[in-house]
Amino acid sequence: MAEGINVRLSGALRKFVQEQAGPEGLYGSASEYVRDLVRKDFEREEERRWNRLHQELRSGIEATDDELVDFEPNGLVAEARERFGA
């Protein structure tokens, strides 16, 4: 079951939400509008995270065979633990 969150808006923000959720708006209710805003923001954040990961991995993704090097996984894990304090 979803837990409710109450948000109070006043002035121009309240009027704007009411217009978006009113008879001439795109949404049936203020809750529907807010859920859509949060969902879109969540999706943007996920996209931003994937893009950041892709940037981190780009050199490896685009590397040619002669640029690749052998590595020892246990050493890599130990180095990561040392570097990031895990």
Secondary structure by P-SEA (a helix, b strand, c coil): cbbbbbbbbccaaaaaaaaaaccccccccaaaaaaaaaaaaaaaaaaaaaaaaaaaaccccccccccbbbbcaaaaaaaaaaaacc
